[in-house]
């Protein structure tokens, strides 16, 4: 079954009903609706900044602009135009679009500005970059490539999808679980506006609803160890801890 398709006004009314401010069939006053809409958009903005509240990532592809550093990404006069600048870049590839078959070459993505500051000759150009540093400035982000790209390959970015701001008539199309989490969290957030105390059952339901969507969004990273978790015998690093009796003894044979 598809997720619910509701409007910003639907979220406002149901949050106020869950808080006990409105009864079934009632509608909010214009001023109350405006204030709650503001709170709804503050909540959406907060969720966009939290990875665990985002249900998916998206792949963005752009044609690299040769010999330009940095490349900007965002909604305002950027090299790469998107509705909102990415909160982060989680992975990146250079796509060799002049080969058959098309080949992806992964870039090492850096988030530490100290790494970029350690690059001694940032203007060095090459036909194929190896590293990317993302600076999430506002309203556009800056993408620095090392070395600077000299050939217009395709740049592929993995970024988190973000929610758009809502208006009264905006359709909020969300995956399973989000409608409940959004409405109940909004009800909690607007309680001070209406001089209400959040009831324990409302707080519990809101917490459980958020935990549900966050559990679905949790990504377990891929890891790999040597020899299925145990160093090989030739490495000489095998522990002398005897887990059977909790003692330290000579090396295992």
C-alpha positions, 0 to 999 in steps of 0.5 A, spaced: 500 500 500 502 506 498 504 511 503 499 517 505 498 523 501 496 529 505 497 536 505 500 541 510 493 543 513 491 536 514 498 535 518 496 542 522 489 539 524 491 532 526 497 535 530 492 540 534 487 534 535 492 530 538 494 535 543 487 536 544 486 543 542 481 542 536 475 537 537 473 532 531 470 537 525 473 543 528 478 548 524 484 552 526 483 560 526 487 563 521 493 565 526 493 559 529 494 555 523 499 560 520 503 559 527 503 551 527 505 551 519 511 555 522 512 550 527 511 544 522 517 547 517 521 548 523 520 541 524 522 539 517 528 543 517 530 540 523 529 533 520 533 534 514 539 535 518 539 529 521 541 523 517 536 518 521 530 521 519 531 521 512 529 515 508 533 515 502 539 517 498 539 520 491 544 519 486 546 526 482 550 526 476 553 533 473 558 534 467 564 536 470 567 543 469 574 543 467 579 547 471 574 550 475 575 550 483 571 550 487 565 547 483 558 550 487 552 546 488 545 549 490 539 553 488 543 560 487 547 561 481 551 554 482 555 550 477 550 545 479 543 547 480 539 543 486 533 545 490 537 545 496 544 544 497 546 537 500 547 537 507 553 532 506 556 528 500 556 521 502 560 518 496 562 520 489 564 517 483 568 520 476 564 516 471 568 515 465 563 517 459 568 516 454 569 509 455 565 503 453 563 500 457 562 506 462 566 506 468 565 508 475 572 511 478 570 512 486 573 518 489 575 518 496 570 523 500 573 528 505 569 532 510 575 534 514 577 541 512 584 540 515 585 535 510 584 540 504 588 545 508 594 540 507 594 540 500 600 544 498 598 545 491 591 545 490 591 548 483 594 542 480 590 539 474 589 532 472 585 528 467 582 524 473 581 526 480 582 522 486 579 525 492 573 530 493 572 535 499 565 538 500 564 544 504 557 545 506 557 553 505 550 556 504 546 557 500 551 553 495 556 548 497 563 548 495 566 541 492 573 541 491 577 536 487 584 533 488 587 534 483 583 539 479 579 536 474 582 538 467 577 533 463 569 534 463 567 527 465 561 526 469 561 527 477 556 522 480 554 524 488 550 520 493 547 525 497 541 524 502 534 526 500 531 532 504 524 534 505 521 540 502 518 546 506 510 545 506 504 550 505 497 549 507 496 546 500 502 542 499 501 535 498 506 531 503 508 524 500 511 520 505 513 513 506 510 508 511 510 511 518 512 518 517 505 521 517 504 518 524 511 521 526 510 528 523 504 529 526 505 526 533 512 530 534 508 536 531 503 536 536 509 535 542 512 542 539 506 546 539 504 544 546 507 551 549 504 555 544 497 553 546 499 552 554 498 545 554 502 540 557 504 534 553 501 528 556 505 522 557 501 517 552 502 523 547 510 523 548 510 515 548 507 515 542 511 520 538 517 517 541 515 510 538 513 513 532 520 516 531 524 510 533 520 506 528 522 511 522 529 511 525 530 504 525 528 503 518 533 508 516 539 505 520 544 503 515 549 498 517 556 499 514 559 494 510 566 492 514 571 486 513 576 483 517 582 478 516 580 471 516 573 471 518 575 476 524 581 472 526 588 474 524 592 469 520 597 465 524 603 468 520 601 475 523 604 473 530 598 478 533 594 472 535 591 474 542 594 470 549 587 471 552 584 465 554 576 466 553 575 459 556 577 461 563 578 468 563 586 468 564 592 470 560 597 464 558 602 462 553 600 463 546 595 459 543 598 453 539 
